[in-house]
Amino acid sequence: MAERSNRGEDPTSSRRMRMNPAPNSTVTELLTKYDDYQLFQLTKFYRHRLQQAIEEAVDGVSSLLTNKWIFSGQEHRKVTELMEKGNRVDTSKLLLSLVMEKGSQARRVMWESLEKMRHELPKLDKILKEIQERGADPCVYINVNREASELPSHLEDVQQKHKETLWVQAETLRVNTILIKEKVKIFQLIDRYAELTIISNVRDRILVEHELLARGRDHEKWREKHLQRELEKIRIDQLFQSSFSLRKSKSGSSAAVSGVPGIGKTTMVQKIVYDWATGKIYPDFQFVFSFKFRDLNTINCRINLRNLILFFYPYFGNTLGELWKNPEGLLFIFDGLDEFKDRIDFADNWRNTEPQSMCTDPECWCEVSDIVYSLIQHKLLPGCSVLVTSRPTALHLLEKAEISVWAEILGIVGDERKEYFNKFFEDQAVAAAVFKHVEENEILYTMCYNPSYCWILGLSLGPFFTQRNRKQQQVPKTITQLYSYYIYNILKNHGREIESPRDVFLKLGEMAFTGVSEKKIVFRNGDLIKYNLQPSQFLSGFLMELLERDDSIQSVVYTFPHLTIQEFLAALAQFLTPRPNDIQKLLSEADSEEDGRYEIFLRFVVGLSSPQSARPLEEFLSPFLHQTTCQVIDWVKEKVKGQIGNTATETGKRNLLNTFHCLYESQNKALAQATVGSLETLAFSGLRLTPIDCAVLSLVLGRCDTIKHLDLNQCYIQCEGLQRLENVLYKCQRLSLSFNELGDSGVKLLSAALRNPGCKIQELNLTNNNLTDSCAKDLSSVISTNQSLTDLDLGGNRLGDAGVKLLSVALRNLGCKIQRLSLTNNNLTDSCAKDLSSVISTNQSLTDLDLGGNRLGDAGVKLLSVALRNLGCKIQRLSLTNNNLTDSCAKDLSSVISTNQSLTDLDLGENQLGDAGVKLLSVALRNLGCTIQRLSLTNNNLTDSCAKDLSSVISTNQSLTDLDLGGNRLGDAGVKLLSVALRNLGCKIQRLSLGDNTLTDSCAEDLASVFNHSLTDLNLYGNKLGDSGVKRLSVALRGSDCKIQKLHLRDNDLSDSCTEDLASALSTNRSLTDLDLRFNRFTDRSVPALCRLILTCRTLNVIELRGNRFSSHGENQLESLQGTRPGLRVIM
């Protein structure tokens, strides 16, 4: 009614008058072509997703709508007030409700506003791209007029019977306990079901490491950042028949939902079935058929879809033929693809059945795998819908399947964790106490994203807070301790049933270990018999009994309640065997597996070497073998020793981190002290670390008093990870934390460590951490008071002029010890130049200042130059690269060069000084008082017109030794002029870069003429010297008076024709140590000459050959020469 009363129009009135817009039109173009009815249906269709998409910028959307007179000032205030209370979800709902109430014009203006904001909001951008791609009349693809086919009256009874059956099957949830009197508790599903966060895409479909750990590492980052900005939540009622699942054709829709073990995939399926049976979701589906792949494994003969359904749902009788007539009304669910015994791979050449065996008729007899394959691919009953669930390890099988919706269960997030424990314990005081303990233990708390972990936590921790004889200090802190008490509680309740629990646990553990080794999680009676186990009451209480259908009889299969429990028992068995084999050999072999299958097993083995973990189990299983414990500890010592210096690769870093996790599980202070106590460098750069990883590192660093350098660059630890490390960071001398998304809140934490009286940090790298002026106050307090910090890198942030203003106050403080400061790429302008000038004039410790990548401009340099001429200035190195400088500031820079007696290193690269600017600078550089030793003028639009001015500097300047002219256009003519100056006896240049200067073989003679003077390092990368040019250089390299030590000929169009000349020349050369020949056109024809060059040039230390055209055999030949003499490196 609001639609018509507000606008006085029927939204359908003009619908037939519009032409359908073309696909891939811009959203703005589409909006002009959509009529009011189309826009109404589009907004209604995407409403739920829009609520998520605009949450982060709902105030901005409201402002735009207010500016366009859609919202009144009062309505805008109502929106912003609700947002300021922190409830963005309700705020976005309110905004969309207001828009829908106000009618057509409001919706049109809202979509126009959203188009302007799309690049700031990834979720919104995704929606708008979908609309652009679909293009045509939204009412067509939304299909708003589609009505569910009416169910024939003779099928109503069987549908009712089916719903009642599914209702009964799904309404209760069986929860295993560890109590002998009540092995299984039955709950109503709706009372115990914990809402899971499901996202509408899948992160890694191919996984090589332990899947629980992989998801655990990513979980916090994904939850906090991407869930807000990029990932769209999807409800279970949106997997089909929603904007997430629009069919690309009329053939049907398939959805794949991924999740790690225990995350709740099967319970989610149960909830979908229950909600359909009770009429809450998917009314368009007339029938839902749910299958477990575990049950399908029992069918070991050919079968058709009709009999497959009757096998599990016999009451359908002869009615199935009627169902085939309306496939759109059917939903098939297949749960647990990873447990299916037959391989289904949708790349036909990998399938275990031939493509022609594809099943297209529900009456056709074929393998079960063909039926599943054909349903998912919509070859069988096209038009039906299919849902498949799987662990990540099997998800790659679906890569080429016809999947409309990919989704992943992230698990329990935020307050849902607390809610789980509130539901788990009837006594809310116990629930609160358990959750408080979990929340305070970062290892346990991070595990809580997984409902199965929460279940284990509840069973293990509950008794500590309900039984008075348990001491609070014994509450588990590590995962091993937690699982140890889980088993302890089972033994306490079931121990009397078994004559020899140690023997039973040994057999059970051996079976579990075989399962871990073979990636097997389902066991049958044959497996139990093989290990002399009987399905006793104890085993029923410990293992879950599942009925599996096998033709006409029911057979029992066994599975551990959770994969990690299987891994724990496998580890426990190693301490129970009376005749231990070489445990160190077993651990080393397990550790060598690269797929991560033994990762948790190894942690449990080391954890069980700890008395805290072993003691409760030894009460029932008798003492563990001391010999095994000692061997495990020795193995850890050797493992750390071998890994500590092997962190150059990601694999090496990951291996060391896993070993640190083992150390944490051991809780062995003496072992930690012995292995890492004298550690000086710890580098995990480039490896994503979770809060758990950081907690483990904190323990390790706590045992180390010699740490000098901690490198955590690009580890994405964020503020939460930093919080775990806060108490130990002060121990390091060099702390590298770049690219960690620490934000201003992270700096606040870090500043506390830096104010620690015992702080040893000298170098701190905080580049690219999303820092703003809001953290400047915390940084200032550190700069003013810290007595150890001398090197601070704040590059790549957004401190801005306001931040620098606050920092400058601290930098002028007499107590400031900062010697090197980098503020590169911080959005600085000439507005902060005055503040920087005051620092340069007064600070007596600062010698190195990097201001590159900002927008100081000529005006900013003018202000800085005044300070740089000040007699109190101590700056030795100044970088002003990429600062929009032109020849207008050259005069100011010249005055600095002429008068400043401390400045030795000046970087002016990436600016627009041009030939005119160099002319002015050269006057100052010829001044006898000039102290500049290194000057960079890269990428400054220099040509041969300034070569004469540069030559005059090179000839006369007595301090300049390093000159970088790369990335200009000096050309052969410019080099000819420079070479004259370089041959001058007064020339002091030792290092010269002429890379990327359009040089050809025409200037090779001029370059060769300077090889016997002061020059020792010549960089000629990115030119076109060619073979003929190198032949001429080779003559000079052969000379006995050649001084060149480093020669860079990367990317110079060199071929096999010049290698003999190089090899011949360098056979007698006694100066060259480094030769760079990367990215040329050498082939295997050059290998003999290059081998001879490497072997005969006795001074050569490094030769770089990457990016050429060698075969793998040729590369191996060259690499085999590495190390043929001390220090020789051949880099391919």
N, C-alpha and C positions, 0 to 999 in steps of 0.2 A: 504494500500500500504506500510505503514511503516513497517508492520510486515514482508513482504517478502524482501523489499529492504535492511533492516538492517541485516537480518539473512540469506537471500537467501534460504528460505524454505517455503513450503506450510504447514500451521499449521494443515491441515487435513491429511497430508501424512502418518503419523504413527498411526493414530487414531485406525484403526482396528487391529493393531498389539499388543495393550496393553490389559492385563487382568484387569477386574474391581477390585479395591482394596476392601478389606473386611471392613464392618462397624466397628467403634470403633478403627481403627488403629490410631496411633499417627499421628499428622499432618506431621511430618518429613517423616514418612513412606509413607503417602499418596502422598506427593510431589514427591517422587522418582517413584511412580507408575503412576501418572498422565502424560499423554503426553502433548505436547505443546498446542494442540487444547483444551483439557479439561481445562488446566490452563488458557488459554485465556478466555474461556467462564466463568470460575469461577471468575476471576478477574473482568470481565465486569459485572457479575451478582451482585457481592457484592460491587461494586465500590462506590456507594453512602454511604453505611454504613461504609465502610473503611475510607472514608473522615472524618466522625464524630469520628470514633474510634481512629484515630491516631493524632487528633488535639492537644492533650496535650503533645505529644512526637514526633512531626513531625521532630524536629531537630535531635533527636536520630535516627530515621529511616533513615534520610538523611545521617547521619554520617556513619551508617553501610553500606549503599549502596555505599558511597564514598570509604570506606575502602576495599570494594570488587571490586573496579574499575568499578562500574556500572555508578556512577555519576562522572563527572569531577570536579576539584576544583572550577571552575567557576560556574557550576550548583549548587554545594553545597552552595556556597556563595549567589547565587540568592535566594535559599530557605531560608537560615538563615536570610538574610537581610529583606525579606518579613515578616518573623516571628517576628523579632525584632520590626517591626512597629506595632505589636500587632494584626495582621490579621491572626489568625491561620486557619480560614476557607479557605481563599484563598491559604494559604501556603500548606495545605493538598491537595487541588485540583491541585495545580501546581505539587506537588511531584508525584501524581498518573498519571497526564498527561504525565510527563516525562517518568515514568516507562512504560506506555502503548505504548509510541512512540518508546522506545528502544527495544521492542520485547521480545521474549520468555525467554532468559536468565535473563533479568532484572526482569521479573515477578517472575521467580523461586527464585531468590536471595531475592526479596522483601518478599515473603511469608516465606522463611527461617528466615529472620530477624524478621518478625512479630512474629513468633513462639517463639523467644528468649525474646520478650518484652511482651508477653501476660499477665503475672501475674501483670504487672504494670498498665495495661490498661483494666479495666473491660469490656468495650464495645467490645474490640478486643477479649478478652477471650471468650465472649459469641458467637461471630462469629465462632471462631475456634472450639468451642465445637459443634456447629451446623454441621460444616463440618465433624468433626470426627464421629458424630452420623449418619450422612447420608452416609458417607463412599464411596458408589459406584460411578460409573461414574457420575460426576456432570452434564453432558449433559442430563442425564436421568431425574434427578429431576428438573433441570432448564427448561427442555423441550423446548430447543431453536428452535427445528424444528417444533414445533406445529404451525399450521396455523389456524386462525379463520375460522370456517365453513362458507362457502359462503352463503349469504342470498338468499333464493329463490326469483326469480324475482317478483312473485306475492305478496311477503311480503314487497317489497321495498316501495310501496305507503303507507302502514299502518305504517311502520317504520318512514318514512318522516313525516307523519301526527303526530305521537307520539312525535317525536323530536321537531316539531314546537309547539305542545301544551305545552310540558314541558319547552321549551325555553321561551314562553310567560309567563308561570306561575312563572318561576324562575328568569327572567331577572331583575325584580325590587324588591326593598326592601322597605317595608312599615315601616316608623319610626313614632311612636306616638309623638306628641308635647303636649304642655299645652296651646296652643293658640286657642281661640274660632274660629278665622277666618280660621285657617289652622290646623285642628285637627290631620291630618296625612300628612306627607310629603312622597313623592315617590322619591326614588333615584334608579339609576342604581346599581345593585348588585356589579358590578366590581369596581364602584367608591367608595362604602362604605365598602366593605368587608375588615375586618381587619384580617390579617394573624394570626392564632392561633398556639400556640405551642402544639403539640400533641406528647405524649410519648408512646412508644411501650410496655407498660405494665400498670397495674392498681395497685394503692397503697393499699387501704383498701377496700375490697369488702363488708365488713360488718361494718356498721357505727352506733354508738349509740347516738352520740351527734349531735348538729346542723350541718348539712352538710356544710353549707357555712363557718362556723367557723373552722371546722376540716380541710378543704382544705386551708383556709386562714392562719391558723397557720403553716401549712407545706410548704406553697408556696415559701417563700423566700429561705428556706434551700434547697428545691428540685431544685429551679431554679439555684442557684449559685453553688451548689456542684455537685449534682447528674446529672444535665443536661450536665455538662462538662465531668464528669468522668464515669458515669454509665448508665444514661438513654439515650436511642436512640430516636432521633426525627423521626417521621414518617409522611410523607406527605399524603394528602387525596388520591393521586393517587397510594399509596403503600399499601393500606389496602387489596388489592387483586392483584394477578398476580405479586408478587415481592418476594424478599428473606425473607420478614417478614411473608409472607402468604403462604408458600409452603404447598400444600395439603398433609395430611397424607395418603389419599386414593383418589380414583377417584370419591368419592361420592360428593365432593363439598367443599366449603370453607365458613366459617361464621366468621364475625368480630363483636366484641362488643366495642363500644366507650362510655366511661363514662365521666360525667362532672356535676358539681354542677349547680343549677338553674342559668340561665342567662349567662352561660359561652360561649354559642354559638353552642350548638349541632344542633338545628334546622336550623340555618343559615349555618352550615357546610354541612348539608344534602342538603340544597338548592343549595349550591355551587357545590357539587358533581353532582347533577342532571343537573345543568346549564352547567357545563363543559363537561358532557357526551353528552348532547343535541347539544352542539356546536362543538363536535368532538375533544375536547382537551384531554380527558382521557378515558381510558378503551375501546379502539376500539374493543376488543374481545367480549364485551357484545353487543348483538344485540338489547336487550330491557332492560330497567330499569323501575321497578315499585316501586313507593314510596308511603308509607302509613303512616299516623299518627295514633298512638294508640287512640288518642283522638277522631278521626273520626270513628275508628273501634268500639268504645263504643256504637255507635248508632245502630249497627246491633245486634238486640236482638233475632235472629232466626237462625236456621241452614242454612248453605250456603256452596257452594263449591268454589274452587279456581277460576273456570271459571267465575262464577257470581260475585265473590268478585272483580275481575279485571274489569268486565264490569260495576259494580256499580260505579266505579271511572273513568274508561276509556271506555265509551260505544262504541267508534268508532272502537274497535277491532272486533266487530261483531262475525262472524263465523270463524275468522282466528286463534283463540287461539290454536286449535288442532294442527296446524302446528308448533306452538312455543314449544309445549310439546316435539316434536321430537328432539330438540336440547337444553336441559336444561343448558348445559355449557355456552350458550349464554345469560342466564337470570340472572339479579341481582335484588333481592328484598330488599327494604329498609323499616325498621319499626322504626319509630321515637317516643321515649317517652314511654318506657316500664313501667316506674313508674306511668304513667297516665292510664294504662289499667285497666278496671274495673274487668276483670277476672284474677285470679291468674294463672300464668304459672310457674310451678316449675318442673325442669327437674329430680328431684327424684320422681319416679312415684307414690310413696305412698302419696305424698303431692299434686299431681295434682288434679284439680277439675273435671277431666274426667278420666275414666278408661283407662288403657294402651291399651286395645283392640280397643278403639275408635280412635286410631291413624289413621291419614289420609294418605293413600299411593297413592291415585288416584286424579288428579285434577278435576275429574268429581264427586267425592264422596261427599255426603252431610254430613256436621258435624259442630261443633261449630267453631267459628273464632279462639278461643284459640288453637284448635287442628290443624288448618291449619298452624298457626304461629309456633307452637311446631314442627310439622312435617317437615316444610321447614328448620328450624334451625338445626334439627337433621338429615337432608338429607334423610328422609324416603319418602318425597314427592318430586318429580322431582330431584332425586339424580344427582348431577353434577352442580346444580345451586349454585349461591352464595347469601349470606344473610348478611345484615348489620343491627345491632340493636343498638339503642342509649338508654341511661338510666341515670338517676341520680344515685349516689352511693348507695342511700338507697334501690334501687330495684335490684342492681346488683347481690346480693347474689342468686337471683333466677336462674341466669345463671351458677352457680358454676359447675353443672354437665352437662352442655350443651356441644355440639360438637363445641367449639369455637376455631378457628385456630389463631386468632389475638385478643389480648386484648390491648386496647389503652385507653388513658385518655387525655382529653383536659386540659392542665394546664392554658390556657388562654393567656392573653397578657403579654409579658415579655419585659424588657429592653426598647429600643427606640420605640417599637411598641405602648407603652402607649402614648408617646408624639404624635406619628403619628395619634392615634385615635382622639385626641382633634383637631389636625390640620384639619382632615377631618370633624369633627363635626361642627366646626365654619367656616363660610365663611370668616369672618374677622380674619386674622391670628394674628393681634395684640391682639384680645380678646382671641384667642386660647392660645397664649403665656402667657398671664396674668393669665388665669385660670389654666394652667398647672403649672405655677410657684407657685401659691398658693397651689395647690394639692401636689406638690413635697416638699414644705416646711412643710407640715402637715403630719407627719408620719402615722397617723390614716387613713387619706383620701388616701394617696399615696399607701399604702399597699392594699387598696380596689381595686385599678385599674387593678388588674389582671383579673377582671371580666368585660366583655364588658357592662353588664347591669348596673353595678355600675358606669362605665364611663358615660353611658347614663344619669343616674340620676344626677351625678356630673355636667355634661354639662348643663342639664336643670336647675339645682338649682343655680349653680354658675355664669352661663352666665350673668344674669341680673345685678349682682354686678359690672361687668366690662364693661357693655354697657349702664347702666342708671346712669346719673350724680347725681341723688338725693340719691343714695345708698352710705352710708359711708363704706369705706374700712374696718374699724375696726369691722364692723358687719358681715363680711364674716364668714360663718359657720366654726367651728373648730371641732365639734363632729359630730358623725353620726346622732344623734337626731336632732341637729340644721340643718344639711343638709336636712333631710327628712321634717323637719318643713317648710323650705323654698321651698321645692318641692311642698308641699301642698299649701303653701301661694301663689305661682305663679299660681296654678290651680284656687284657689279661686279668685285671682285678675282678671283672664281672664274669669271665668265662674260664678262668684258670682251673677251677675244680673239675671241669668236664674232661680234662686231658691229663693223662698220666705223665707224659713227658712234653711239656710245652716247648722246650728248647728244640727237641727233635722235630716237632711239627713245624715250628717256625723256620728251622733250617731247610726242611723240604719245600715249604711254601716259598721261602726266599730263593731257593735254587730255581723253582719254576718261574718265579717273578723275574729273575735275572735272565733266564732264557727268553722270556717275553720281551724284556728290554733289548736284548741283543738282536732279536728277530723282528722288532717292532710289532709285537703281538700283544693285543689287549683282551682278546676273548679266548677263554679256555673251556675245554670240554672234559667230560668224564675221563676220556682217554688220557688227557694231560695229567689229571690228578692221580690216576692209577700208575702212570709212568713214574711219578715221584712218591709212590707209596702213601698217598693221601686218601682219606675217606671223607665223603660228604657228611660229616658229623654235625652235631648242634653247634659246636664251636665254629666250624666253617660257615655254617648258615648265618651265624651272628656276625661273622667277619666278612664273608663274601656275599655279594648280592645274588640271590637266585633269580634267574630269568628263564621263563618258559619259552622254548624255541620249538616251533612246529617243524616236524620232519616227516613229510607225507602224512601217514595216518597216526603216528604216535608222537607223543610229546617228549622231547629230550631237554635236559638241563644244560645250560651253559653258564660259565662263571666269569665274572669280570670284577676287578678290584674297584672299590668305590671311586677311585680317582687314579689317574696315571701316576701321580707323584707318590701315592701310597704303594703302588707296585714297585716304584723305584726305591722307596725307602726300605721295603722288605728285601729287595735284591741286595741293597747295601748291608742290611743287618745280617744277612746270611754269611757274609765274609767274616764276621766276628764270632759265629757260632760253630763253624766247622771244626771238628776235633783234629783233623789232619789238614792244616792250611797249606795250600799250594803257594807258589811264589806270588804273594799278593802284590808286590811291586810290579811284577811283569804284567799281571792282569790290569792293574791301574794304568800302566803305561800304554798298553794296547787299547784300552778303553779311551784314553785321552787322545790317542792318535786318530780316532774316528772323527771325520770332519763334519758329519751331518748333525752333530749335537745330541745324538741319542743317549749318550752316557753323561751328559753335562750335569744333570741333577743327581744322578746316581753317585758321581764322584764327590759332589758336595756333601751328600749324606754319609759317604764312607769316612771322609775326613771329619765330619761333624760328630760321628759316633766314636771317634777316638778321644772325644772330650768326656771327662768324668761326669759333667753336668747332664750330658745326653745319655750316657751309658747307665748311670746309677739307677734310675727308676726301672729300666728294663732288666738289669741284673738281679733285681729283687725277685723276679719270677723265672728268669732264664739262666740264672747263675752267672758268675763273673765271665766277662769277655776274655778272649785269649790275649794275654799281655804281649806276646810275640807279634800278633797281628797289629795291635795298637802302635807298637814301636816301629814296625815296618811302614805303616801308613805315615807316621810323623817323619820318618827319614825320607820317604818318597816326596812329601811336600817340600822338604828342605832342598832336595836336589832339583825339584821342578822349578821352584822360585829362582834358584841359582842359575839354571839354564835359560830362564825366560827374562830375567831382569835386564839383560843387555840386548834383548832381541825384540825391540818394539818399533823397528823401522817400518814394518808393514801392519796393515789393519789386523791381519790374522795374529801376528805376534802380540799386538796390544790386547786383542780379545782374549787370547790364551792367558796372558798375565792377569787380566781382570778376573777371569774365571778362577784362577788360582787364589787371588785375593779373596774371592767369595768363599773359597774353601777355608782359608785362614780365618775368616770371620766366623764361619760355622764351627770351627774348632774351639774358639774362645780361649785359645792357648797363648797366653801372654809371652811365655818363654819362647815358644815356637815363632811367634811374630817378631820378637826381638832378635832372635837368631837369624831370621831370614831377611828382614828388611831394616834392621836396626842401624845399619851403616849405609843405607841407600842415599845417594846424592842427587840423582836425577830420576824423575818419574814423568813419562810422556805418554799421554793418551790422545793427543791432538787428532781430530777428525773422527773420533769414535763417539757415537751418541751414548751418553751416560744418563741413567735414570736416577731418581732420588735414592733408590736402593744401592745402586753402584756408588753413589757419592757417600752414603753412610758407611759402606765397606771401606772406601778410600780413607775416610776419616779415621776409622779404627787403625788402618795400616800406618797412616802418617802419625797417629798418636804414639806409635811405638818407635818412631824414627826421629832421632835428634840431629841427624846430619844432612837432612834434605836441603839442597841448594836450589834446585830448579823443578817447579811443578808446572808442566805444560798441559793445560786443559783447553787449548784453542779449539774452537769448532766442536765442542762436545755437547752443546745445547743443554747445559745443565739447568739453565734458568734460575730464578730466584729460589725455588724450592730445593734444587740440588745444592746451591750455594749455602743454604741454611744448614744442610747436613755437614758441610765442610767448615763452617764458620769458626769452630773452636780450634782448628789446627793450621789454618792458613798462615798465621803469623810466623810460623816456623821457617817458611821458605825465604830464600834470598831473591829468587826470580819467580814471579807468579804471572803466568800467561793465561788470560781468560777471554781472549777475543772471540767474537761470534758465538756468544752464549745466551743472547736475549735476556740478560740480567735485568735490564731496565733500571729505573731510578730506585725502586725498592731494593734491588740487589746491591746497589752502591751503598745504601743505608746500612745493610748488613755488613758489607765489606769494610766500611769505615770504622765499625766497631772493632774489627780485627786489627786494623791499621793503627788504632789508638791504643792497642794493648801495649803496656810498658815494655814487654819482652819482644815486641815486633822486630823481625829481622828483614822484612821485605825491602829490597833495594830497587828492584825493577818491577813495574806493574803495567801489564798490557790489558787495556779495556776497550780495544777498538771494536767497532761495530756491535754495540750492545744496546741500541735503542735508548741511549741516555739523552735527557733533555736538561734544560736549565733548572728543572725541579730538583736535580741531585747536586747542583753546583754548591749548595750550602754545605752538604755532607763532605764533598770533595775538598772544599776550602778548609774545613776544620782539620782534615787530615794533613793537607799541605802546610798548614800553620804550625801543627804540633809534632808531626812524625819526624823523628830524628834519623831514620834509616833510609827513607825513600828518596832516591836520587833520579830515577828515570820513570816518567809517567807518560803513557801513550793513550790518548783519548780520541784518536782518529776515528773517522767514519761514524760519528754520532750526530746528535742534533742539539748541541749545547747552545748554539746561536750567540748573538751579541750579548744577550742578557746573562747567559751562563758565564761568558768570559769576564763580564763586569764583576761578578761575584768572585771568580777565581783570582782575578788580578789583585784584589784586596789581600788575599792570603799570600800570593806570590811576592807581594811587597813586604810581607812580614819578615822581620830580622831573623826569626827562627827557621825560615824556609830553607830546606836543603836540596831542593830540586835542581838538578843539573841539566837534564834533558826533558823537554816537553814537546809532545806532538799534539797538534790540534787540527790535523788534516781533515778535510771534508766535513766541516761542522757548521755549514751555513753562515759563516762569518762574513761581515761586510765592513765597509770603512767606518761604520758606526762604533765598532769596538776598537778601532785603531788607536784611539787616545788611551784607552785602558791598557792595551798591549804596550804602548810606548812608555807608560809610567812604570811598567814592569821592567822593560829593557833598560831604562835609565837607572833604576834603583837596585834591582836584584843583583846580589853579588855572587850567587852560586850558579845561576842559569847561564849555560854556555852553548846549548844546542836547542834551537827553536824551529819547529817544522809547522808552517802555516799553509802548506800546499792544498790545492783543491778547494779553495774558498773563493770569495768574490770581493777581496779587499780593493782591487782596482788601483788606478793611479793615485786617487785621492788618499786611499789608505796608506800607500807606500810613502807618500809625501809626509804624512804624520810620523810613520815609523822611522823615516830617515833622520828626522830631528833627534830622536832618541838614540839612534845608532851612531850619531856623531858625538854623543855625550861622552865625556872622558871617563865616566863611571861605567860605561857599557862593557859587559864581559862576554857578549855573544861571540862565539867562534864559528858556529855553523848556523846558517839561516837558509831555509827553503821557502821560496815563494812560487813554487810551480803552480801552473794552472790557476792563475788569479786575475785573469782579464787585464794583464798589464800591456801597455803599448809604449811606443817611443816617447810618449809624453812624460813618463816617470823616469826616463833614462838619466836625466840631469840630476834628479834626487839620488838615484842609485850611485851615480858617478861621484857625488859629493861624499857618500858613505865610503866607497872604495878608496877614495883619496885620503880620507882622514882617519877612519877607524883602524886602530892598531891591533885589535883582537880578532877581527873577522878573517878567517882563512878559507872558509868553504861557503860558496854562494851558489844556490841552485835556482835558476830563473827559467827552467824548461817549461814547455807547454804554454807559452804566452805569445804575444804578437809584437815583440820588440822590433823585428825587421832590421834591415840594413841600416836605417837611420838611427835606431836605438844602439846598435853595436858601434856605430861611429862615435857616439857620445861616450859609451862605456870605455872604448879603447883609449881615449885620452886619459881617463883615470887609471886604467890598468898599466899605462906606461909610466905613471908617476913613481918616483923612486921610493915613496913611502908606502906603496901598495903591499899588503901582506897576503893577498889572496893566493891560495895554493891550488884550490880546486874550483873550477867554474863550469857550470852546465848551462848550455844555451840550446838544448834539444828542442826541436819542433817550434821554431820561432820565425819561420818564413825567411830564412837567410839565403842569399844567392851569392854568386861570385862577385857581386858588386861590393860586398863587405870584406872580401878576402884580403884586400890590401890593408885594411885597418886591423884585421886579425893578425896578419903577418907582422905588422909593426909591433904588436903586443908580444907575439911569440919570440921575436928577435931580441927584445929589450927587457921584458919582465924577468926579474931574477927570483921570484917566489913561485910563479905558476908552474905546476908540474903535471896537472891533470886537467885536460880540456875535453869536454863532451859536446860535439857539434852534430850529433846524430839527428836524423829526421828532418833535415833541411834540404836545400837544392843548390849546394855549392858547385856540383858538377866537376868535370875534368879541369875546366879552366880555373876554378877556385882552388883545386888541389895543386895545380901547377904553381900558383902564387904562394900557397902555404908551404910547399916543399922547399922553396928557396929559404924561407925563414927557419924551417926545421933543420936545415943544414948549417945554419949560423952557429958559430962557436959559442955565442952567448945564450943559445936556446937551452932552457932547463926542462922542457916538456918530456915527461916519462910515459904518460898514458894519454892516448889520443883516440877518440871515437869519431869515425866518419861514416858510420852505418847509415844505410838508407839515404844516400845523397846523390843518387843517379850517376854513380861512377861507372866507367867502362874500362876496357883494356887500354884505352888511350892515355890514362893517367898512371898506368902501372910502372912505367920507367921513373916517373917523378916520385912515386911512393917508394920504389926500390932504392932510390938515391938517399933515403933518410935512415936506412936500416943500420948504418954504422955510426950513428950519433947517440944522442941521449935517450932516444925513444926505446922503451922496453915492452910496451903493451899497445898493440894496434888493433882496433876493432873496425872491420870493414863489412859487417853483416848487411844483408839486404841490398847489395849492389849487383852490377852485371859485369864483373871483371872477366868471367869466362875462363876457358882453358888457356887462351893466349896470355891473358893478364897474369895468371898464376905462373905460367912458364917464366915470365919476366921477373916476378917476385922470387922465384926459385933461385935464380942466378944470385940475387942478393943474399938469400938465406945460406947459400953455399960459402959466402965469404967468411974468412977467419975473423974479421972484425965486426961481424953481425952482432948486434946487441939485443935483438928482439927475443923476448922470453914468452910472450903470449900473443898469438895471432888468431884472429876470429874471421873465418871465411864462410860463415853460415849463409845459406841461401844466396849463392853467387853464380848459379847456373854452371857449375863445374861438372865435368863428366870423366869417364875413364881415361880420356886422352891426356889428362894432366898429372895423373898419379905417379907415373914413372919419374917425371921431373921433380915432383915433391920428394919422392923416396930417395932419389939420387942426391938432391941438395941437402936433405936432412941427415944423410949418412955421415956427413962431415961436420954438420952444425953442432956447436957446443953451447948454445945459449937457450934454445927453445924448450920450454917446459910444458906449455899448454897449446893444443891445436884444435880449433873448432871447425869441423867440416860438416856440420849438420845440414839437413834439408837441401842437399844437392842431388845429382843424378848418377851417383856411383852405383855400379852393378857388381856382380861376382867377378867380372873381368878385372876389377881393380883390387880384388882381395890379395893376390900374391904381392903386388907392389906395396899395398898398405901394411901387410904383415912384415915385409922387409923394412919399411919405414919405422914401424913400432919397435922392431928388434934392434935396428942399427942406430937410431937416434938415442944415444945413451942418456941424454938429459931429459927426455920426454917423460912427464909424469901423468898427463891426462890427454887423451884424444877422444873427441866426441863425434860419433858417426850416426846418430839417430836420424831417422827421416830420409834415408837414402833408399836404394832399390835392390838391396841384397836379398838373396833367398835365405831361408832359415839355416841352410847349410853354411852359406857364406857368413852369416852373423855368428854362428857357432864357432867357425874357424877364427874369426877376429876376437871373439870374447874369450876363447881359450888362451889367448896371450896375456890376459890380465893376471898380474902377479908373477909373471916370469922374471921380474926383478922387483925389489922392494918398492912399494908405493905406486906401481904402475896401474892406472885405471883405464880400461877400454869401455866407454859408455855407448851402448847400442840403443 
